[in-house]
Amino acid sequence: MQSENLLQRYKIGEFIKMIVDAESINEFNLELYFKIIEMMIVFEENKIIVTLIEGTQIEVLIG
């Protein structure tokens, strides 16, 4: 349990560093995508749940 908290704190710290150091982008950046996205769950209907590396979940409805 405690090791999970340490990992979560590490991920949050890395995420904050990326945000602080972020520059404007004009096109899709694959390297950035893999740094900030933990996973995506695609449902049969029209929904995707995106989980960021620090744990935030975003629900996206398509269509």
Biopython code that builds the backbone (N, CA, C, O; Angstrom):
import numpy as np
from Bio.PDB.StructureBuilder import StructureBuilder

atoms = [
    (1, "MET", "N", (0.829, -1.190, 0.000)),
    (1, "MET", "CA", (0.000, 0.000, 0.000)),
    (1, "MET", "C", (0.871, 1.251, 0.000)),
    (1, "MET", "O", (0.636, 2.165, -0.790)),
    (2, "GLN", "N", (1.873, 1.304, 0.875)),
    (2, "GLN", "CA", (2.726, 2.482, 0.953)),
    (2, "GLN", "C", (3.538, 2.657, -0.333)),
    (2, "GLN", "O", (3.770, 3.785, -0.768)),
    (3, "SER", "N", (3.974, 1.547, -0.945)),
    (3, "SER", "CA", (4.736, 1.651, -2.188)),
    (3, "SER", "C", (3.880, 2.231, -3.305)),
    (3, "SER", "O", (4.395, 2.942, -4.168)),
    (4, "GLU", "N", (2.569, 1.939, -3.303)),
    (4, "GLU", "CA", (1.663, 2.527, -4.290)),
    (4, "GLU", "C", (1.587, 4.034, -4.104)),
    (4, "GLU", "O", (1.563, 4.778, -5.085)),
    (5, "ASN", "N", (1.550, 4.495, -2.850)),
    (5, "ASN", "CA", (1.514, 5.932, -2.579)),
    (5, "ASN", "C", (2.789, 6.610, -3.066)),
    (5, "ASN", "O", (2.734, 7.709, -3.618)),
    (6, "LEU", "N", (3.935, 5.966, -2.866)),
    (6, "LEU", "CA", (5.199, 6.527, -3.334)),
    (6, "LEU", "C", (5.215, 6.629, -4.851)),
    (6, "LEU", "O", (5.654, 7.636, -5.406)),
    (7, "LEU", "N", (4.739, 5.592, -5.516)),
    (7, "LEU", "CA", (4.682, 5.604, -6.974)),
    (7, "LEU", "C", (3.744, 6.697, -7.461)),
    (7, "LEU", "O", (4.069, 7.420, -8.402)),
    (8, "GLN", "N", (2.592, 6.821, -6.834)),
    (8, "GLN", "CA", (1.626, 7.851, -7.218)),
    (8, "GLN", "C", (2.222, 9.247, -7.026)),
    (8, "GLN", "O", (2.062, 10.112, -7.887)),
    (9, "ARG", "N", (2.902, 9.467, -5.913)),
    (9, "ARG", "CA", (3.534, 10.771, -5.667)),
    (9, "ARG", "C", (4.612, 11.056, -6.703)),
    (9, "ARG", "O", (4.752, 12.189, -7.164)),
    (10, "TYR", "N", (5.372, 10.032, -7.068)),
    (10, "TYR", "CA", (6.404, 10.193, -8.095)),
    (10, "TYR", "C", (5.767, 10.588, -9.429)),
    (10, "TYR", "O", (6.225, 11.517, -10.093)),
    (11, "LYS", "N", (4.700, 9.868, -9.816)),
    (11, "LYS", "CA", (4.020, 10.163, -11.077)),
    (11, "LYS", "C", (3.461, 11.580, -11.082)),
    (11, "LYS", "O", (3.555, 12.281, -12.089)),
    (12, "ILE", "N", (2.882, 12.002, -9.971)),
    (12, "ILE", "CA", (2.338, 13.359, -9.871)),
    (12, "ILE", "C", (3.460, 14.383, -10.007)),
    (12, "ILE", "O", (3.304, 15.390, -10.699)),
    (13, "GLY", "N", (4.583, 14.131, -9.352)),
    (13, "GLY", "CA", (5.725, 15.040, -9.451)),
    (13, "GLY", "C", (6.234, 15.168, -10.876)),
    (13, "GLY", "O", (6.524, 16.272, -11.337)),
    (14, "GLU", "N", (6.344, 14.046, -11.576)),
    (14, "GLU", "CA", (6.788, 14.068, -12.969)),
    (14, "GLU", "C", (5.789, 14.809, -13.851)),
    (14, "GLU", "O", (6.182, 15.558, -14.746)),
    (15, "PHE", "N", (4.505, 14.602, -13.599)),
    (15, "PHE", "CA", (3.459, 15.275, -14.367)),
    (15, "PHE", "C", (3.543, 16.788, -14.161)),
    (15, "PHE", "O", (3.437, 17.553, -15.119)),
    (16, "ILE", "N", (3.732, 17.215, -12.927)),
    (16, "ILE", "CA", (3.841, 18.646, -12.621)),
    (16, "ILE", "C", (5.058, 19.244, -13.321)),
    (16, "ILE", "O", (4.977, 20.350, -13.855)),
    (17, "LYS", "N", (6.186, 18.530, -13.326)),
    (17, "LYS", "CA", (7.377, 19.020, -14.028)),
    (17, "LYS", "C", (7.086, 19.227, -15.511)),
    (17, "LYS", "O", (7.502, 20.227, -16.096)),
    (18, "MET", "N", (6.364, 18.271, -16.123)),
    (18, "MET", "CA", (6.030, 18.399, -17.545)),
    (18, "MET", "C", (5.168, 19.625, -17.793)),
    (18, "MET", "O", (5.377, 20.342, -18.772)),
    (19, "ILE", "N", (4.208, 19.872, -16.922)),
    (19, "ILE", "CA", (3.318, 21.016, -17.091)),
    (19, "ILE", "C", (4.084, 22.323, -16.922)),
    (19, "ILE", "O", (3.902, 23.252, -17.709)),
    (20, "VAL", "N", (4.933, 22.403, -15.911)),
    (20, "VAL", "CA", (5.714, 23.620, -15.657)),
    (20, "VAL", "C", (6.643, 23.921, -16.834)),
    (20, "VAL", "O", (6.813, 25.080, -17.210)),
    (21, "ASP", "N", (7.240, 22.887, -17.411)),
    (21, "ASP", "CA", (8.193, 23.057, -18.506)),
    (21, "ASP", "C", (7.530, 23.066, -19.884)),
    (21, "ASP", "O", (8.221, 23.172, -20.897)),
    (22, "ALA", "N", (6.215, 22.957, -19.936)),
    (22, "ALA", "CA", (5.502, 22.813, -21.209)),
    (22, "ALA", "C", (5.622, 24.058, -22.078)),
    (22, "ALA", "O", (5.628, 25.190, -21.596)),
    (23, "GLU", "N", (5.716, 23.802, -23.369)),
    (23, "GLU", "CA", (5.697, 24.854, -24.371)),
    (23, "GLU", "C", (4.487, 24.624, -25.265)),
    (23, "GLU", "O", (3.914, 23.535, -25.291)),
    (24, "SER", "N", (4.119, 25.641, -25.980)),
    (24, "SER", "CA", (2.993, 25.548, -26.902)),
    (24, "SER", "C", (3.324, 24.556, -28.022)),
    (24, "SER", "O", (4.448, 24.523, -28.522)),
    (25, "ILE", "N", (2.326, 23.746, -28.408)),
    (25, "ILE", "CA", (2.514, 22.825, -29.527)),
    (25, "ILE", "C", (1.453, 23.112, -30.577)),
    (25, "ILE", "O", (0.351, 23.557, -30.259)),
    (26, "ASN", "N", (1.800, 22.851, -31.832)),
    (26, "ASN", "CA", (0.886, 23.112, -32.942)),
    (26, "ASN", "C", (0.416, 21.841, -33.626)),
    (26, "ASN", "O", (-0.447, 21.886, -34.502)),
    (27, "GLU", "N", (0.976, 20.719, -33.234)),
    (27, "GLU", "CA", (0.572, 19.457, -33.836)),
    (27, "GLU", "C", (0.718, 18.340, -32.812)),
    (27, "GLU", "O", (1.341, 18.515, -31.765)),
    (28, "PHE", "N", (0.140, 17.201, -33.130)),
    (28, "PHE", "CA", (0.185, 16.053, -32.226)),
    (28, "PHE", "C", (1.629, 15.668, -31.939)),
    (28, "PHE", "O", (2.450, 15.581, -32.852)),
    (29, "ASN", "N", (1.933, 15.440, -30.665)),
    (29, "ASN", "CA", (3.279, 15.081, -30.241)),
    (29, "ASN", "C", (3.218, 13.690, -29.606)),
    (29, "ASN", "O", (2.766, 13.544, -28.471)),
    (30, "LEU", "N", (3.667, 12.686, -30.329)),
    (30, "LEU", "CA", (3.577, 11.301, -29.868)),
    (30, "LEU", "C", (4.371, 11.075, -28.583)),
    (30, "LEU", "O", (3.918, 10.354, -27.694)),
    (31, "GLU", "N", (5.538, 11.680, -28.481)),
    (31, "GLU", "CA", (6.355, 11.531, -27.272)),
    (31, "GLU", "C", (5.622, 12.092, -26.053)),
    (31, "GLU", "O", (5.619, 11.469, -24.992)),
    (32, "LEU", "N", (5.008, 13.254, -26.199)),
    (32, "LEU", "CA", (4.242, 13.860, -25.111)),
    (32, "LEU", "C", (3.039, 12.983, -24.750)),
    (32, "LEU", "O", (2.733, 12.791, -23.573)),
    (33, "TYR", "N", (2.370, 12.460, -25.764)),
    (33, "TYR", "CA", (1.226, 11.570, -25.540)),
    (33, "TYR", "C", (1.611, 10.409, -24.623)),
    (33, "TYR", "O", (0.913, 10.118, -23.652)),
    (34, "PHE", "N", (2.726, 9.750, -24.939)),
    (34, "PHE", "CA", (3.138, 8.594, -24.139)),
    (34, "PHE", "C", (3.623, 8.991, -22.751)),
    (34, "PHE", "O", (3.636, 8.157, -21.845)),
    (35, "LYS", "N", (4.018, 10.236, -22.567)),
    (35, "LYS", "CA", (4.443, 10.701, -21.246)),
    (35, "LYS", "C", (3.258, 10.997, -20.335)),
    (35, "LYS", "O", (3.366, 10.824, -19.121)),
    (36, "ILE", "N", (2.124, 11.441, -20.891)),
    (36, "ILE", "CA", (1.020, 11.885, -20.032)),
    (36, "ILE", "C", (-0.160, 10.918, -19.960)),
    (36, "ILE", "O", (-0.976, 11.020, -19.044)),
    (37, "ILE", "N", (-0.270, 9.989, -20.899)),
    (37, "ILE", "CA", (-1.409, 9.063, -20.914)),
    (37, "ILE", "C", (-1.014, 7.735, -20.273)),
    (37, "ILE", "O", (-0.088, 7.064, -20.727)),
    (38, "GLU", "N", (-1.729, 7.370, -19.212)),
    (38, "GLU", "CA", (-1.507, 6.071, -18.554)),
    (38, "GLU", "C", (-2.227, 4.967, -19.329)),
    (38, "GLU", "O", (-1.643, 3.929, -19.639)),
    (39, "MET", "N", (-3.522, 5.212, -19.640)),
    (39, "MET", "CA", (-4.293, 4.225, -20.397)),
    (39, "MET", "C", (-5.552, 4.869, -20.961)),
    (39, "MET", "O", (-5.987, 5.933, -20.519)),
    (40, "MET", "N", (-6.120, 4.191, -21.947)),
    (40, "MET", "CA", (-7.401, 4.594, -22.524)),
    (40, "MET", "C", (-8.282, 3.358, -22.564)),
    (40, "MET", "O", (-7.850, 2.294, -23.009)),
    (41, "ILE", "N", (-9.519, 3.498, -22.099)),
    (41, "ILE", "CA", (-10.487, 2.406, -22.166)),
    (41, "ILE", "C", (-11.532, 2.820, -23.193)),
    (41, "ILE", "O", (-12.191, 3.849, -23.044)),
    (42, "VAL", "N", (-11.675, 2.010, -24.233)),
    (42, "VAL", "CA", (-12.621, 2.300, -25.303)),
    (42, "VAL", "C", (-13.810, 1.363, -25.140)),
    (42, "VAL", "O", (-13.655, 0.142, -25.130)),
    (43, "PHE", "N", (-15.001, 1.948, -25.010)),
    (43, "PHE", "CA", (-16.224, 1.180, -24.836)),
    (43, "PHE", "C", (-16.888, 0.951, -26.185)),
    (43, "PHE", "O", (-16.627, 1.681, -27.141)),
    (44, "GLU", "N", (-17.751, -0.069, -26.266)),
    (44, "GLU", "CA", (-18.425, -0.407, -27.517)),
    (44, "GLU", "C", (-19.286, 0.735, -28.020)),
    (44, "GLU", "O", (-19.370, 0.961, -29.227)),
    (45, "GLU", "N", (-19.909, 1.439, -27.137)),
    (45, "GLU", "CA", (-20.809, 2.525, -27.516)),
    (45, "GLU", "C", (-19.986, 3.698, -28.049)),
    (45, "GLU", "O", (-19.216, 3.544, -28.997)),
    (46, "ASN", "N", (-20.150, 4.851, -27.446)),
    (46, "ASN", "CA", (-19.475, 6.052, -27.935)),
    (46, "ASN", "C", (-18.653, 6.718, -26.836)),
    (46, "ASN", "O", (-18.570, 7.945, -26.779)),
    (47, "LYS", "N", (-18.048, 5.920, -25.968)),
    (47, "LYS", "CA", (-17.358, 6.492, -24.813)),
    (47, "LYS", "C", (-15.925, 5.978, -24.714)),
    (47, "LYS", "O", (-15.646, 4.804, -24.959)),
    (48, "ILE", "N", (-15.025, 6.894, -24.347)),
    (48, "ILE", "CA", (-13.630, 6.566, -24.060)),
    (48, "ILE", "C", (-13.293, 7.191, -22.713)),
    (48, "ILE", "O", (-13.658, 8.336, -22.449)),
    (49, "ILE", "N", (-12.601, 6.445, -21.865)),
    (49, "ILE", "CA", (-12.096, 7.010, -20.617)),
    (49, "ILE", "C", (-10.576, 7.060, -20.729)),
    (49, "ILE", "O", (-9.915, 6.040, -20.922)),
    (50, "VAL", "N", (-10.041, 8.275, -20.604)),
    (50, "VAL", "CA", (-8.600, 8.507, -20.682)),
    (50, "VAL", "C", (-8.087, 8.719, -19.265)),
    (50, "VAL", "O", (-8.605, 9.562, -18.534)),
    (51, "THR", "N", (-7.074, 7.960, -18.878)),
    (51, "THR", "CA", (-6.460, 8.125, -17.559)),
    (51, "THR", "C", (-5.072, 8.716, -17.749)),
    (51, "THR", "O", (-4.223, 8.134, -18.425)),
    (52, "LEU", "N", (-4.850, 9.885, -17.141)),
    (52, "LEU", "CA", (-3.550, 10.534, -17.215)),
    (52, "LEU", "C", (-2.586, 9.874, -16.241)),
    (52, "LEU", "O", (-3.009, 9.178, -15.319)),
    (53, "ILE", "N", (-1.310, 10.088, -16.441)),
    (53, "ILE", "CA", (-0.272, 9.419, -15.660)),
    (53, "ILE", "C", (-0.392, 9.689, -14.163)),
    (53, "ILE", "O", (0.018, 8.851, -13.360)),
    (54, "GLU", "N", (-0.952, 10.852, -13.761)),
    (54, "GLU", "CA", (-1.061, 11.162, -12.336)),
    (54, "GLU", "C", (-2.394, 10.730, -11.751)),
    (54, "GLU", "O", (-2.662, 10.982, -10.577)),
    (55, "GLY", "N", (-3.246, 10.074, -12.564)),
    (55, "GLY", "CA", (-4.462, 9.479, -12.037)),
    (55, "GLY", "C", (-5.768, 10.132, -12.444)),
    (55, "GLY", "O", (-6.831, 9.542, -12.251)),
    (56, "THR", "N", (-5.721, 11.334, -13.003)),
    (56, "THR", "CA", (-6.946, 12.001, -13.441)),
    (56, "THR", "C", (-7.602, 11.194, -14.550)),
    (56, "THR", "O", (-6.931, 10.738, -15.476)),
    (57, "GLN", "N", (-8.931, 11.016, -14.453)),
    (57, "GLN", "CA", (-9.675, 10.323, -15.502)),
    (57, "GLN", "C", (-10.580, 11.316, -16.213)),
    (57, "GLN", "O", (-11.250, 12.133, -15.583)),
    (58, "ILE", "N", (-10.585, 11.229, -17.541)),
    (58, "ILE", "CA", (-11.402, 12.104, -18.373)),
    (58, "ILE", "C", (-12.304, 11.220, -19.218)),
    (58, "ILE", "O", (-11.829, 10.336, -19.930)),
    (59, "GLU", "N", (-13.602, 11.460, -19.136)),
    (59, "GLU", "CA", (-14.559, 10.696, -19.939)),
    (59, "GLU", "C", (-14.869, 11.491, -21.200)),
    (59, "GLU", "O", (-15.231, 12.666, -21.134)),
    (60, "VAL", "N", (-14.723, 10.835, -22.353)),
    (60, "VAL", "CA", (-14.948, 11.479, -23.638)),
    (60, "VAL", "C", (-16.105, 10.768, -24.328)),
    (60, "VAL", "O", (-16.072, 9.551, -24.509)),
    (61, "LEU", "N", (-17.125, 11.529, -24.712)),
    (61, "LEU", "CA", (-18.244, 10.986, -25.476)),
    (61, "LEU", "C", (-18.062, 11.379, -26.932)),
    (61, "LEU", "O", (-17.812, 12.544, -27.239)),
    (62, "ILE", "N", (-18.187, 10.407, -27.827)),
    (62, "ILE", "CA", (-17.973, 10.641, -29.252)),
    (62, "ILE", "C", (-19.316, 10.593, -29.962)),
    (62, "ILE", "O", (-20.125, 9.691, -29.745)),
    (63, "GLY", "N", (-19.529, 11.570, -30.804)),
    (63, "GLY", "CA", (-20.732, 11.569, -31.620)),
    (63, "GLY", "C", (-21.847, 12.296, -31.099)),
    (63, "GLY", "O", (-22.903, 12.343, -31.731)),
]
sb = StructureBuilder()
sb.init_structure("model")
sb.init_model(0)
sb.init_chain("A")
sb.init_seg("    ")
for serial, (resi, resn, name, xyz) in enumerate(atoms, 1):
    if name == "N":
        sb.init_residue(resn, " ", resi, " ")
    sb.init_atom(name, np.array(xyz, "f"), 0.0, 1.0, " ", f" {name:<3s}", serial, name[0])
structure = sb.get_structure()
